[in-house]
């Protein structure tokens, strides 16, 4: 009988969680839209840069460092966009898992009282802990990708600095 008394409260809590999930999804959709716009801008810049490089191939060599700097900037923006996209993809995956859990909970609440699951046993608790550990590992992997992207940007900056340094001594 306690499950029947708890039902309205659990349903309200589930509705609040659903509203939060929908809000997170809307925010994620906007971030994805902004990312798609950035990608279109980067693609346009790359196309324009490629055209300038073709036109400059026959002209003076003094334009080459300017074009190289522009290409490096475009490459940095692309790496940054790729890292952001991976982060958006991971966040979307998390929202999908959360929505699935809410749907499963809603389905359980709609079961007759005698068919609703009982208190979690040790195996269920262990499985939940393993899932949380896996999610933590995925977050750590995402942080690693971000760190690697930062290293790539730093290495590119170092290479650009090396390329500029000899020409200053001329």
N, C-alpha and C positions, 0 to 999 in steps of 0.2 A: 503493500500500500504506500510506503514512503515514495516510491518512484512516481506515483500518480500525483502526489502533492508537488513534487519537484518539477514535474513536466512543464508547467507554464514558465517557471523561472529559467529552466534550461532552454526553452524555446526563445525567450527574450534574449538570453545571452548569445545564442546561436544567431539570432537576427542581427545583433550588434556586431558580432564577428563577421558576418556576411557583408554588412555595410562597410566595415573597415577594409575587407578584402576587395570590394568593388572600388573603393576610393584608391587603394594601392594600385589596382589595375588601371584605373583612369590616369593616375600619375605616370605609371609605367608606359602607357600608350602615348602620352604626351612626350615623355623622354625619348621614346622610340621615334616619334615623328620628328623631333628636333634632330636626332641623330641621323635620320634619313636625309633631312635637309642639309646637314653638314656634309654628308657623303656626296650628295649631288653637287655641292659647292666645290668640294675637293676634286671631284671628277672633272668639273668644268675648268678648274685651275690647271689640272694636269693636262687636259686637252689643249688649252691655250698655251701652256708652257711648251708642250711638244711642238706646236706650230711655230712658236718663236725660235725654238732650237733648230728646226729645219731651215727657217729663214736666215738664222744667224750662222749657219754652217758655211755659207759662202762669204760672209762678211768678216770683219776684223776679229782678231782673237781677243781683243780687250773686252768684248761682251761675254766671253765664256765664264769668268768668275761670277758675274751677276746672275747668269742663268744657273750656274752650279748652286749658288746660294738659294735661289728661288726653288730649285729642285729639292734641296735639303729641307727647306721649310715645308714644302708640300709633303715630303716623306714623313717629317715629324708629325704633321697634322694627320696623315693617314694612320700612322702607328697609334697615335692618341685615339683616333676614332675607332680603330680595331679593338683597343683595350676597353673603351667605353661600350662598344657593342657586346663584347663578351660579358661585361658586367651586367648590361641590360638583359642579355640572354639568361644569365644565372638568376637574376632577380625574377624574370618571368617564370622560370622553372620553379622557383620557390613559391610564387603565387599560385601556380598550377597545383602544386602539391598541397598547399593550404586549402585551395578550393575543393580539391578531392577529399581532404579530411573533413571539411565542413559538410560536403554532400554525404559522406559515409555516416557522419554523426546524425544528420537529419534523417537518413534512412533508418538508423537504429532507433531514433526517437519515435518513429512512426510504427515500429513493430509493436505487437501486443505485449503487455507487461511480462507475460510468462516466456516470451521469446527474446526479450532484451538481454544483452550480455551481462554477465555478472561482474564482480570485482576482478580487476586484472590480476593474473597470477604472475609468478616470478619470470616465466618465459616471456610474457608480454612486456613486462617492465624491461627486461634485458634487451628485447628486440627494439624497443623505443630508445633505449640508451645507445644501441648500435646505430640506429638511424640518425640520432643527433650527432654522434661521433663522425659519421660519414658526411653529414652536412657541414660540420666544423672543418673536416678535411677539405671539402670542396671550397669553402671560404678561404682556407689557407692557400689552396692552389690558385685561386683568383688573385690573392694578394701577391703571390709569387709572380704571376704573369704581369701584374702592374709593376713590380720591382724590376723585372726583366725589361719591360718597356722603358722604364726610367734609365736603366743601364744602357740600353741601345741609344737613347737620346743623348746621354752623356758621352758615349763613344763617338757618335756622329759629331757632336760639338768639338770633341778633342781632335778628330780628323780634320774638321774644317779649320780649326785653329792652326794645325800643322800645315795645312795647305796654304793658308794666308801668311804664315810667318816667313817662309823663304822669299815670297814675292815682295815683302816689305824691305828686305835687305838689298834688293836690286837697285 
